[in-house]
Amino acid sequence: MSACRAPRGLATRRRATVLAIGAAVAALSLTACSGGGASGGSADTKFVQGKGGVDTVPEGGRKDVPQLSGKTLEGKPLDVADYKGKIVVLNVWGSWCAPCRAEAPNLAKVAKDTKAKGVQFIGINTRDDNPAPALKFEKEYNVGYPSLYDPIGKLMLRFPKGSLNPQAIPSTIVLDREGRIAARALTPLSEERLRAMLEPLIAEK
């Protein structure tokens, strides 16, 4: 017997999805492990390009973060929306990425120091073919916060046009307490620069 085939329309949609994901991964590959990146978005982008590769959005011009959910590296369900009411730091990383290793101790330290201030760190691990190297990375750098496992970059496609979307590995995106995209860095972060990204949002009421 021949294998069952998906309906033509469904097969076409599947091919389109695979192609779109492939394009997103290719785009990330161009800037993977770079020291920075071009600011993205469109003509209606309302962010302010800052010094040192950190861009910010005034409170009135922020866009909602897309739905970011899935399984963690440990196989547990995680939905970023569950952390609304907290400031959320999203860090896109890979165990194979040297700049990710360089910034990892800074992220781990600031995550620990700011937890009591209502800040939640969440990683988005990408382009690791299996979770084992990423779990080893977390153990080596004492990463105490969870990471969504996104090996082919599907979550990256969900960021809205004109927002501060991730365009490099590593990228760090900070959400305000309303779940809106408030700041982005397309470069590995020092402890000082990371704290500088968070302080204005912690001060917001």
trRosetta pair geometry for C-beta under 8 A, 3 or more apart (Angstrom, degrees):
i j d omega theta_ij theta_ji phi_ij phi_ji
5 11 7.2 -16 173 -63 92 137
6 10 4.4 -109 163 92 115 118
6 11 4.6 147 83 -62 111 86
6 14 6.9 62 83 -5 164 141
7 10 4.6 84 62 11 85 106
7 11 6.8 -158 89 -9 40 88
8 11 5.7 -57 -146 37 29 111
8 12 6.3 32 156 -22 65 106
9 12 5.7 -55 -151 34 30 112
9 13 6.5 29 153 -17 64 104
10 13 5.7 -54 -150 36 33 110
10 14 6.3 35 152 -21 66 105
11 14 5.6 -53 -150 35 32 113
11 15 6.5 33 153 -19 65 103
12 15 5.8 -53 -150 35 32 110
12 16 6.4 32 151 -20 65 106
13 16 5.6 -54 -149 36 33 113
13 17 6.4 35 152 -22 66 103
14 17 5.7 -53 -150 33 32 111
14 18 6.4 31 153 -18 66 104
15 18 5.7 -55 -149 37 32 111
15 19 6.3 31 153 -18 66 107
16 19 5.8 -56 -148 38 30 111
16 20 6.2 31 154 -21 65 107
17 20 5.7 -55 -147 35 30 111
17 21 6.4 28 155 -16 65 106
18 21 5.9 -56 -149 38 29 109
18 22 6.3 32 152 -21 64 108
19 22 5.5 -54 -148 36 31 114
19 23 6.4 33 153 -22 64 103
20 23 5.7 -52 -151 32 32 112
20 24 6.6 31 151 -19 64 104
20 157 6.3 74 142 -127 109 144
21 24 5.6 -54 -151 35 34 112
21 25 6.4 32 153 -17 67 104
21 152 5.5 32 167 140 126 114
21 153 6.3 147 -165 76 81 89
21 154 5.8 -24 -117 -89 117 72
21 157 6.6 -75 -97 -40 64 141
22 25 5.8 -55 -147 37 32 109
22 26 6.3 34 153 -21 65 106
23 26 5.6 -54 -148 36 31 113
23 27 6.4 34 153 -21 65 103
24 27 5.7 -52 -151 33 32 112
24 28 6.5 30 152 -15 64 104
24 153 5.0 -168 114 124 112 128
24 154 8.0 117 72 -97 151 27
24 156 5.3 154 173 91 128 117
24 157 5.1 -90 -71 -71 158 91
25 28 5.7 -54 -150 38 34 110
25 29 6.2 41 149 -28 66 104
25 127 7.2 134 -147 -84 105 102
25 152 6.0 -60 -68 -171 133 66
25 153 4.7 171 -80 23 78 142
26 29 5.4 -51 -149 29 33 117
26 30 6.9 42 152 -28 62 96
27 30 5.9 -46 -160 19 35 114
27 31 7.6 -5 156 12 61 101
27 167 7.2 -71 146 -148 106 75
28 31 6.6 -82 -159 53 36 85
28 32 5.8 61 146 -66 74 93
28 126 7.2 -51 155 126 164 145
28 127 7.6 -157 111 -43 133 130
28 153 5.9 -158 1 -111 149 148
28 156 6.6 -51 -60 -152 130 174
28 166 7.7 19 -108 125 108 98
28 167 7.3 -159 -103 -170 64 35
28 168 7.1 151 -148 -118 68 22
28 169 5.9 58 178 -26 106 105
29 32 5.2 -25 -137 -12 35 123
31 34 4.7 -69 -169 8 67 136
31 37 4.7 46 -161 -106 145 119
31 167 5.8 26 58 139 157 79
31 168 3.9 -86 130 -102 116 88
31 169 7.4 133 103 16 76 64
31 186 7.3 -30 159 -179 139 116
32 94 7.7 -4 -156 23 115 138
32 97 6.7 -117 176 -108 92 113
32 127 7.5 -6 -123 18 141 169
32 168 6.7 173 -90 -162 27 64
32 169 4.4 1 -133 44 74 110
33 97 4.7 -160 -82 -147 100 89
33 98 5.9 69 -150 39 124 82
33 99 5.3 158 -146 14 68 107
33 100 7.5 -74 -100 -13 83 89
33 168 7.9 -153 1 178 18 95
33 169 6.1 -16 -42 90 57 87
33 170 7.9 52 -95 -11 47 64
34 37 5.9 105 83 -66 133 85
34 99 7.8 -45 62 -5 21 155
34 168 5.3 -89 45 -146 104 130
34 186 7.8 -5 81 150 106 96
34 187 7.8 -74 105 -104 73 71
35 99 7.3 -178 -94 -93 52 145
35 187 5.8 20 167 -132 49 104
35 188 7.6 -58 -133 17 55 92
36 53 4.5 -129 -128 -100 103 131
36 168 7.4 172 151 -17 18 172
36 186 5.5 73 -169 98 50 97
36 187 4.4 -11 -93 -75 65 114
37 40 7.9 -13 133 -34 114 95
37 53 7.4 82 33 -145 65 111
37 167 5.0 175 147 98 151 111
37 168 4.2 -158 -44 -39 143 130
37 171 7.9 -35 24 -91 146 102
37 186 3.7 -94 38 153 109 143
37 187 7.3 -165 5 -56 80 75
38 167 7.2 -78 64 124 68 155
38 186 7.9 -52 45 90 25 170
39 45 7.9 145 147 148 109 161
39 47 7.3 -152 -168 87 126 124
39 49 5.2 -89 -53 -100 159 114
39 55 5.7 112 -121 -71 117 147
39 186 7.8 -157 -87 -4 52 140
40 45 7.9 169 113 -93 49 149
40 164 7.6 123 60 -139 91 39
40 165 5.7 -61 84 53 140 95
40 167 5.1 154 -32 -58 132 142
41 44 7.9 -124 165 70 103 55
41 45 3.2 63 146 -83 144 137
41 47 6.7 -174 -50 22 160 114
41 161 7.4 109 -152 175 52 55
41 162 4.9 59 -161 -136 90 35
41 163 6.7 -175 -106 45 95 19
41 164 7.2 -23 -65 -81 115 43
41 165 7.4 156 -72 13 66 94
42 45 5.8 146 54 -35 47 91
42 161 5.4 25 -15 166 132 98
42 162 4.5 -57 36 -77 99 82
44 162 4.9 -20 79 -124 90 142
45 162 4.8 -160 -79 -155 65 71
45 163 7.8 -159 -120 -58 87 12
46 57 6.0 70 97 -143 90 96
46 58 6.9 -83 147 37 109 93
46 61 3.4 -122 122 178 148 140
46 162 7.6 45 -1 168 76 105
47 55 4.8 49 153 163 131 114
47 56 6.4 164 -160 86 89 26
47 57 4.6 -59 -102 -80 79 81
47 61 7.5 -166 -67 112 47 126
47 164 5.5 97 -77 -66 156 104
47 184 7.6 -15 -149 25 158 110
48 55 6.5 168 79 -160 45 72
48 56 5.3 -18 56 66 97 79
48 57 7.2 163 9 -92 77 31
48 58 7.1 74 -19 -34 117 84
49 55 5.3 -33 -110 -107 49 98
50 53 7.8 -21 82 73 82 17
50 54 4.6 -35 75 86 126 77
50 55 5.7 180 13 -96 87 34
50 56 5.9 51 -33 0 128 96
51 54 7.2 0 74 42 44 89
52 185 8.0 -26 123 -129 86 108
52 187 7.4 -126 162 59 67 145
52 193 6.1 -139 142 -124 143 131
53 185 5.6 71 120 -154 95 77
53 186 5.5 -119 -175 54 109 75
53 187 3.9 52 112 2 164 129
54 183 6.4 1 -176 -175 95 107
54 184 7.2 168 -151 86 53 41
54 185 4.8 -23 -98 -90 76 91
54 193 6.6 -168 -48 -177 137 107
54 196 7.6 129 72 99 177 110
54 197 5.9 -134 -149 -88 136 103
55 164 5.7 -176 92 -118 119 123
55 183 6.7 166 88 -153 51 58
55 184 5.1 -8 57 58 97 90
55 185 7.7 173 19 -79 67 41
56 182 6.6 -6 -152 158 76 68
56 183 4.7 -15 -105 -102 73 88
56 197 8.0 -170 -85 -137 103 75
56 200 7.8 28 -141 64 146 151
57 61 5.2 -130 -178 88 98 96
57 62 4.8 124 113 -88 133 74
57 63 7.8 -93 -165 7 170 73
57 164 6.5 -132 -35 -22 116 122
57 180 7.9 -111 87 142 136 105
57 181 6.5 69 14 107 146 76
57 182 5.6 -127 50 -142 96 39
57 183 7.1 -142 13 -66 76 47
58 61 5.0 63 63 19 87 107
58 62 7.6 -137 87 -38 42 81
59 62 6.4 -38 -157 -10 32 116
59 176 7.5 78 -124 -79 82 168
59 182 7.8 3 -99 -122 57 105
59 204 7.1 152 -96 -128 129 137
62 176 6.6 -3 -171 11 173 127
62 178 7.7 117 95 73 138 119
62 180 3.7 82 135 152 126 128
62 181 5.9 179 -162 63 91 56
62 182 5.7 -18 -112 -85 134 65
63 160 5.4 -120 158 62 146 135
63 162 6.9 121 -45 97 151 93
63 163 4.5 -101 59 -96 140 109
63 180 6.3 153 79 -154 23 89
63 181 5.5 -5 64 33 79 108
64 160 7.7 71 67 -8 69 139
64 179 6.0 21 -146 115 81 97
64 180 5.6 -61 -92 -101 42 72
64 181 7.6 67 139 -7 8 84
65 68 6.5 -45 149 -7 114 116
65 80 6.6 -75 115 117 140 141
65 88 7.9 -65 -9 73 164 133
65 90 7.9 142 -138 -22 144 147
65 159 7.7 -42 -149 -115 64 77
65 173 7.8 129 -110 135 118 133
65 175 5.4 -42 -35 -102 137 129
65 179 5.5 -109 27 171 102 79
65 180 6.8 -173 -21 -122 77 20
65 181 5.5 122 -75 -55 80 86
66 158 3.7 -163 108 147 154 103
66 159 5.8 -132 2 -88 121 34
66 160 6.4 154 -56 -34 103 80
67 79 7.6 -33 -165 -153 85 96
67 80 7.7 165 -163 47 40 101
67 81 6.6 -23 -126 -37 73 122
67 158 6.6 -100 58 -174 62 147
68 79 7.5 138 87 -157 55 50
68 80 4.2 29 70 3 104 132
68 81 7.8 153 46 -28 68 76
68 90 7.4 2 125 -116 173 141
68 124 7.5 -70 -169 -91 130 125
68 148 6.8 -124 163 -26 97 167
68 155 5.4 62 -132 -154 90 119
68 158 6.7 175 -79 78 74 146
69 77 7.4 10 -178 -173 99 86
69 78 6.5 -169 -145 97 63 52
69 79 3.9 -3 -107 -108 114 76
69 80 6.7 -127 -69 8 66 73
69 81 7.2 -34 -62 10 112 99
69 148 7.7 -160 -162 -115 17 134
70 77 7.6 -150 127 -140 20 59
70 78 6.7 -13 66 58 54 82
70 148 5.0 87 60 -157 110 109
70 149 6.7 -128 123 55 125 66
70 150 6.7 122 50 -76 164 84
70 155 7.1 -97 -12 -66 136 119
71 75 5.4 -14 -177 -143 123 37
71 76 6.6 135 -155 62 72 25
71 77 6.2 -48 -99 -90 61 45
71 78 7.2 102 -144 16 17 87
71 148 7.3 112 77 -147 33 67
71 149 5.8 -27 91 37 83 109
72 75 6.7 -48 67 21 72 18
72 76 4.7 -3 30 54 116 82
72 77 7.7 -46 -7 21 86 3
72 78 5.1 77 -53 -15 96 129
72 146 4.6 -63 -122 -170 137 114
72 147 6.1 108 -153 70 83 46
72 148 6.1 -74 -101 -96 53 37
72 149 6.4 92 172 -16 21 92
73 125 6.0 51 -72 16 111 151
73 131 4.5 147 -159 -151 82 120
73 134 5.3 -134 -123 107 137 122
73 135 5.5 172 152 -72 129 85
73 138 7.1 168 68 -17 160 146
73 146 7.5 -171 22 -163 88 72
73 147 5.2 31 -20 71 112 99
73 149 5.1 128 -83 -66 54 108
74 131 7.8 170 -63 172 29 153
74 135 7.5 107 -74 -105 71 117
74 146 7.5 -85 18 -131 110 99
76 146 7.3 -85 69 -133 117 140
78 82 7.7 -117 -166 31 56 130
78 122 7.2 164 162 -143 137 124
78 146 5.7 -173 -93 122 153 145
78 148 5.8 -134 75 -82 126 87
79 82 4.8 97 79 -16 91 103
80 83 6.0 -59 -172 31 51 109
80 88 6.3 101 -164 178 99 163
80 90 7.3 -4 -119 -84 139 119
80 122 6.2 -159 -105 66 92 168
80 175 7.7 112 170 0 121 161
80 179 7.7 125 131 -137 98 102
81 84 5.9 -8 -171 -28 55 109
81 179 6.7 27 -122 -124 63 145
83 86 4.8 -63 174 48 89 118
83 88 5.1 103 109 -82 134 122
83 120 4.9 -116 -154 63 139 155
83 122 7.4 -156 -2 -36 160 132
84 177 7.3 84 -177 171 58 54
84 178 7.1 12 -157 -161 98 24
84 179 4.6 -32 -109 -51 99 117
85 118 7.7 -100 135 -163 70 118
85 177 5.7 12 -151 -169 22 93
86 118 5.0 -155 -130 175 76 79
86 119 6.6 149 177 -112 99 17
86 120 4.6 54 129 -2 146 111
86 177 6.5 157 59 -121 4 74
87 114 8.0 -61 74 152 123 127
87 117 7.9 -16 31 115 124 92
87 118 6.0 89 12 115 87 87
87 119 4.7 -29 74 -108 105 73
87 120 7.2 160 81 23 50 67
87 174 6.7 -2 179 -173 98 98
87 175 6.7 169 -160 83 50 63
87 176 6.4 -32 -113 -139 79 33
87 177 6.1 -45 -64 -66 63 70
87 198 6.6 111 138 -146 150 91
87 201 5.0 116 -121 130 135 125
87 202 6.4 -70 -15 -77 157 65
88 119 7.7 164 -85 -161 24 58
88 120 5.2 -22 -108 72 71 94
88 121 7.7 143 -162 -100 56 21
88 122 6.2 -7 -169 11 103 112
88 174 7.2 160 85 -156 50 50
88 175 4.2 3 55 49 97 114
88 179 7.6 27 17 -113 129 59
89 107 7.7 -172 129 -147 138 97
89 111 7.2 -128 57 -94 137 90
89 119 6.5 30 -14 180 108 102
89 120 7.2 -172 23 92 74 43
89 121 4.6 -25 67 -109 108 70
89 122 7.1 158 80 26 55 62
89 172 6.5 -11 -173 -169 93 101
89 173 7.6 154 -159 81 47 45
89 174 5.4 -17 -104 -104 69 78
89 175 7.8 -146 -66 22 27 74
89 194 7.9 43 -139 -163 147 105
89 198 7.3 -37 -73 -87 121 112
90 122 5.6 -20 -104 74 66 92
90 123 7.7 126 -160 -120 53 18
90 124 6.1 24 -176 -15 97 112
90 166 7.9 -102 117 -57 115 124
90 172 7.0 157 84 -157 54 50
90 173 4.5 -12 61 62 107 94
90 174 7.5 -166 22 -77 73 29
90 175 7.0 59 -13 -17 106 103
91 107 5.9 13 -68 -131 167 149
91 121 6.8 2 -2 -167 114 100
91 122 7.6 170 23 88 73 43
91 123 5.1 -38 71 -112 92 67
91 124 7.0 -178 85 22 41 74
91 170 6.3 -10 -174 -165 88 116
91 171 7.5 173 -151 88 46 47
91 172 5.0 -10 -104 -106 76 84
92 123 7.8 133 -96 -168 21 65
92 124 4.7 -26 -102 70 68 107
92 126 6.1 -3 -167 8 93 124
92 156 7.5 61 -119 -86 145 106
92 166 4.8 81 -10 -151 152 154
92 169 5.8 -99 125 -112 102 74
92 170 5.9 158 81 -153 69 58
92 171 4.4 18 39 49 119 88
92 172 7.5 -146 20 -71 72 40
92 173 7.8 47 -17 -1 99 99
93 97 6.3 -141 -164 50 68 135
93 100 4.2 123 -151 -140 100 129
93 104 7.6 98 -149 -85 156 94
93 123 5.8 -50 31 -156 113 111
93 124 7.3 129 21 70 65 55
93 125 6.1 -36 77 -106 77 60
93 126 7.5 138 70 26 28 79
93 147 7.6 -74 53 -132 106 139
93 169 6.6 128 -122 -164 28 91
93 170 5.1 3 -93 -106 76 102
94 97 4.4 97 63 -15 89 110
94 100 6.0 175 51 -9 52 163
94 125 6.5 108 -101 -162 50 69
94 126 5.7 -70 -72 73 99 62
94 127 4.8 -25 -105 67 142 100
94 128 5.7 173 -148 -47 85 88
94 134 7.6 -77 -153 -93 47 101
94 169 5.6 21 2 176 108 141
95 100 7.4 -109 -99 98 17 140
95 125 7.5 20 -29 -150 85 114
95 128 5.4 62 17 -96 105 127
95 133 4.2 175 91 133 158 101
95 134 4.7 -134 -41 -86 121 54
95 136 7.0 69 -144 65 143 91
95 137 4.1 -142 -117 -44 98 139
96 127 7.0 -86 37 114 124 106
96 128 7.0 169 -11 -91 101 78
96 133 7.2 35 -52 135 78 148
97 100 3.8 71 87 3 110 117
97 101 7.0 177 94 -12 60 79
97 169 5.4 -120 -100 135 154 107
97 170 6.5 143 127 -45 148 81
98 101 5.6 -52 -153 32 37 111
98 102 6.5 39 150 -23 67 103
99 102 5.2 -49 -146 32 40 117
99 103 6.4 23 161 -8 70 106
99 169 8.0 142 66 124 112 61
99 170 5.8 -134 110 8 105 101
99 187 7.7 -97 -177 -171 144 53
99 188 4.0 -139 -179 -50 102 128
100 103 6.4 -64 -146 44 28 97
100 104 6.3 51 153 -52 63 99
100 137 7.9 1 125 -169 118 142
100 169 6.9 -27 -55 161 118 86
100 170 4.9 135 -89 -56 79 114
100 188 7.2 -140 -72 -101 29 107
101 104 5.6 -35 -146 0 31 123
101 137 7.5 -110 -95 -145 84 106
101 141 7.3 -158 -144 -67 63 136
102 188 5.3 31 82 -177 113 158
103 106 5.2 -62 -166 43 62 115
103 107 5.9 61 141 -24 87 104
103 170 6.2 -104 43 42 143 162
103 188 4.0 -157 -45 -162 122 93
103 189 5.2 78 -143 47 129 63
103 190 7.7 -101 -119 -69 86 28
104 107 5.8 -56 -146 37 32 110
104 108 6.2 31 159 -19 67 108
104 137 7.3 -129 -114 170 156 97
104 141 3.9 -31 139 -165 129 162
104 143 6.6 -68 -168 -68 102 108
105 108 5.7 -55 -144 38 32 112
105 109 6.2 31 158 -20 66 107
105 141 5.9 -123 -68 -156 63 99
105 142 7.8 50 -117 47 70 101
106 109 6.0 -56 -147 36 28 108
106 110 6.3 18 160 -10 65 110
106 189 6.0 -150 107 102 141 82
106 190 5.9 -155 -118 -170 157 29
106 191 4.2 -140 -141 -67 99 70
106 194 5.9 148 149 0 112 143
107 110 6.2 -61 -142 42 27 103
107 111 6.0 32 158 -25 64 111
107 121 6.5 130 176 -149 96 150
107 143 7.3 7 100 -116 110 95
107 172 7.9 -157 -100 -104 117 132
107 189 7.2 92 -66 67 86 113
107 194 6.9 -166 -92 -118 58 161
108 111 5.8 -55 -147 34 25 115
108 112 6.6 23 156 -16 61 107
108 141 5.8 -171 -34 146 144 91
108 142 5.2 101 -177 91 153 84
108 143 5.3 -109 -92 -97 108 52
108 144 6.4 103 -150 6 88 86
109 112 6.0 -60 -155 36 30 108
109 113 6.2 21 154 -15 67 113
109 191 6.1 -24 77 -114 129 121
110 113 5.5 -58 -140 42 34 110
110 114 5.8 10 167 -3 70 116
110 121 7.9 112 94 -65 87 135
110 191 6.0 172 -53 -143 108 78
110 194 5.0 -122 -31 115 172 132
110 195 6.1 -145 -123 -68 124 78
110 198 7.3 164 175 -3 125 151
111 114 6.6 -69 -135 46 20 94
111 115 6.6 45 160 -56 59 94
111 119 7.3 -139 -134 114 51 108
111 121 4.0 -54 -113 -3 119 143
111 143 8.0 51 41 -151 156 64
111 144 6.4 179 108 59 127 97
111 145 5.3 -108 -171 -25 150 129
112 115 6.2 -33 -153 -11 27 116
112 144 6.3 72 -76 37 94 142
114 117 4.9 -60 -165 43 69 116
114 119 3.8 -4 131 43 114 140
114 198 6.2 -43 -124 160 161 159
114 202 7.3 -111 -152 -85 114 135
115 119 6.3 -95 -89 65 30 78
115 120 7.5 66 -125 -89 72 52
117 202 5.4 -4 159 -138 130 124
118 177 7.5 3 145 -99 132 109
118 202 7.4 145 60 -128 98 81
119 198 6.2 10 -110 -152 146 133
119 202 7.0 -42 -57 -86 113 104
120 145 7.2 144 -177 -138 65 130
121 145 4.1 165 85 24 97 175
122 145 6.2 -117 -85 153 37 119
122 146 6.1 -11 -130 77 76 80
122 147 6.9 140 179 -105 59 42
122 148 6.8 37 166 -13 106 94
123 143 7.1 12 -34 180 141 141
123 145 6.7 135 -15 99 90 98
123 146 7.0 -140 33 119 86 40
123 147 3.1 -30 78 -105 111 100
123 148 7.0 -162 96 26 60 61
124 147 6.5 -166 -69 -163 14 84
124 148 5.1 -9 -115 60 67 103
124 150 5.4 -6 -176 20 91 132
124 155 5.9 -125 -151 81 134 147
124 166 7.8 -136 67 -26 142 167
125 128 5.7 -28 160 17 110 126
125 131 7.6 86 101 -122 153 75
125 134 4.7 48 -153 -139 152 148
125 147 4.6 69 -25 149 102 131
125 148 6.9 -168 24 86 74 48
125 149 5.5 -21 65 -113 111 54
125 150 6.5 149 74 33 52 72
125 151 7.7 -4 115 -76 86 57
126 150 4.9 -29 -89 89 85 92
126 151 6.5 144 -148 -129 48 19
126 152 7.7 -112 -154 31 89 7
126 153 5.3 62 -152 -79 131 73
126 155 8.0 -126 -81 44 116 105
126 156 7.3 37 -102 -35 156 120
126 169 6.6 -125 70 -103 115 131
127 151 6.5 122 -73 -164 15 57
127 152 7.8 92 -81 -97 55 30
127 153 7.2 23 -50 -47 83 98
127 169 7.2 -48 22 -85 134 170
128 131 6.8 85 115 -102 127 31
128 133 5.6 -151 -149 66 120 107
128 134 4.7 156 73 -44 177 112
128 149 7.8 -83 66 -147 110 89
128 151 6.0 -98 65 -113 56 88
129 151 6.4 84 -115 -153 25 132
130 133 7.3 100 75 9 74 86
130 151 8.0 13 -68 -97 25 141
131 134 5.3 -73 -158 50 55 112
131 135 5.5 55 148 -27 89 106
131 149 5.8 -48 -89 -113 106 139
132 135 5.9 -56 -144 35 28 109
132 136 6.5 29 156 -18 63 106
133 136 5.5 -54 -150 36 35 115
133 137 6.4 43 149 -26 66 102
134 137 5.3 -47 -150 30 35 118
134 138 6.6 37 152 -19 64 101
134 147 6.9 -123 166 86 126 146
134 149 7.3 155 72 -111 162 94
135 138 5.7 -49 -149 33 35 112
135 139 6.5 33 152 -17 64 104
136 139 5.8 -56 -151 37 32 110
136 140 6.2 34 152 -23 66 108
137 140 5.8 -57 -147 35 28 112
137 141 6.4 -7 166 10 64 112
137 143 7.4 21 120 0 77 136
138 141 6.6 -75 -142 52 23 88
138 143 4.0 -87 -145 52 77 118
138 147 7.1 -142 -80 2 130 127
139 142 7.6 23 -173 -73 28 38
139 143 7.9 -55 -38 32 22 86
143 147 7.6 12 141 -33 142 116
148 155 6.6 76 115 -48 143 161
150 153 6.2 82 145 -91 105 23
150 154 6.0 -134 -156 42 98 77
150 155 4.6 -66 -121 9 151 115
150 156 7.4 135 147 -20 142 84
153 156 4.5 -28 -175 20 89 124
153 157 7.1 97 135 -26 83 88
154 157 6.0 -51 -166 22 42 113
154 158 7.6 44 145 -27 65 101
155 158 5.7 -48 -164 17 46 118
156 159 6.6 -36 -172 1 45 110
156 165 7.3 94 -169 178 75 106
156 166 5.7 -91 -126 68 98 110
159 163 5.4 -131 172 73 95 126
159 165 3.7 139 115 -115 148 105
159 166 6.9 160 -28 16 156 73
159 181 7.8 69 -147 -71 104 153
160 163 4.6 85 68 -15 83 124
160 165 7.6 -161 58 -67 40 112
163 181 5.1 81 -171 50 112 156
164 173 6.2 157 111 -125 106 102
164 181 5.1 -173 45 155 97 126
164 183 7.0 -84 103 167 171 12
164 184 3.6 -168 166 -17 124 135
165 173 8.0 -17 -138 -87 23 141
165 184 7.7 9 40 -114 14 158
166 169 8.0 53 168 -75 117 60
166 171 3.6 156 -138 78 93 157
166 173 6.3 -92 -62 -35 91 121
166 184 7.4 -156 -84 -149 54 121
166 186 7.7 149 -149 -105 54 83
167 171 6.5 116 35 -85 47 141
167 186 5.8 -17 61 -120 94 128
168 171 5.3 129 63 -62 68 95
168 186 4.5 90 25 -168 126 92
168 187 7.5 22 86 -66 148 43
170 187 7.7 28 76 148 87 13
170 188 5.7 83 46 -88 123 67
170 189 7.9 -96 104 -2 133 85
171 184 6.7 -12 -176 -167 101 97
171 185 6.9 168 -158 86 53 56
171 186 5.5 -13 -111 -112 88 58
172 184 6.9 160 86 -154 54 49
172 185 4.6 6 52 50 100 101
172 189 5.8 -20 5 -22 153 136
172 194 7.3 -59 146 -113 167 94
172 197 7.4 90 116 107 124 176
173 181 6.1 -41 -175 -138 115 98
173 183 7.2 162 -155 88 46 53
173 184 5.0 -8 -105 -104 73 84
174 181 7.8 108 77 -157 46 54
174 182 5.3 -59 100 67 90 97
174 183 4.3 6 45 56 113 99
174 184 7.4 -151 17 -68 73 42
174 197 5.5 165 -24 152 150 114
174 198 6.6 -156 -131 -89 148 67
174 201 6.3 -149 149 -18 128 161
175 179 5.6 -5 177 -143 130 34
175 180 6.3 142 -156 64 79 29
175 181 6.1 -46 -100 -92 73 42
175 182 6.3 121 -140 6 21 96
176 179 7.4 -58 72 11 65 17
176 180 5.1 -9 39 57 105 87
176 182 4.5 97 -41 -47 94 136
176 201 5.5 -143 -109 -143 76 111
176 204 6.5 -26 -147 70 116 156
177 201 7.8 159 -25 177 80 96
177 204 7.2 -158 5 94 112 115
181 184 7.2 10 179 -50 108 105
182 201 5.8 110 111 -92 160 125
183 197 5.0 172 125 -161 153 100
183 201 7.4 -114 -2 -41 123 128
185 189 5.6 74 106 -71 162 110
185 193 7.1 100 -108 141 152 121
185 197 6.7 -82 -34 -81 118 147
189 193 4.9 -136 -155 85 86 112
189 194 4.5 95 148 -60 135 94
189 197 7.6 -51 -136 -6 144 136
190 193 4.8 90 52 10 83 100
190 194 6.9 -148 88 -5 42 89
191 194 5.9 -61 -150 38 29 112
191 195 6.3 27 155 -18 65 107
192 195 5.9 -56 -149 37 29 109
192 196 6.3 30 152 -21 64 108
193 196 5.4 -52 -147 36 34 115
193 197 6.7 40 151 -24 64 99
194 197 5.7 -49 -154 28 34 113
194 198 6.6 21 153 -12 64 110
195 198 5.8 -65 -149 42 34 107
195 199 6.1 45 157 -40 70 102
196 199 6.1 -36 -135 14 30 115
197 200 7.9 -75 175 29 27 96
197 201 7.7 0 143 3 61 118
198 201 5.8 -76 -160 47 45 107
198 202 5.7 44 152 -26 83 108
199 202 5.7 -54 -143 34 30 112
199 203 6.4 28 158 -19 64 108
200 203 5.7 -60 -151 37 32 112
200 204 6.9 45 149 -36 64 95
201 204 5.5 -35 -152 10 39 117
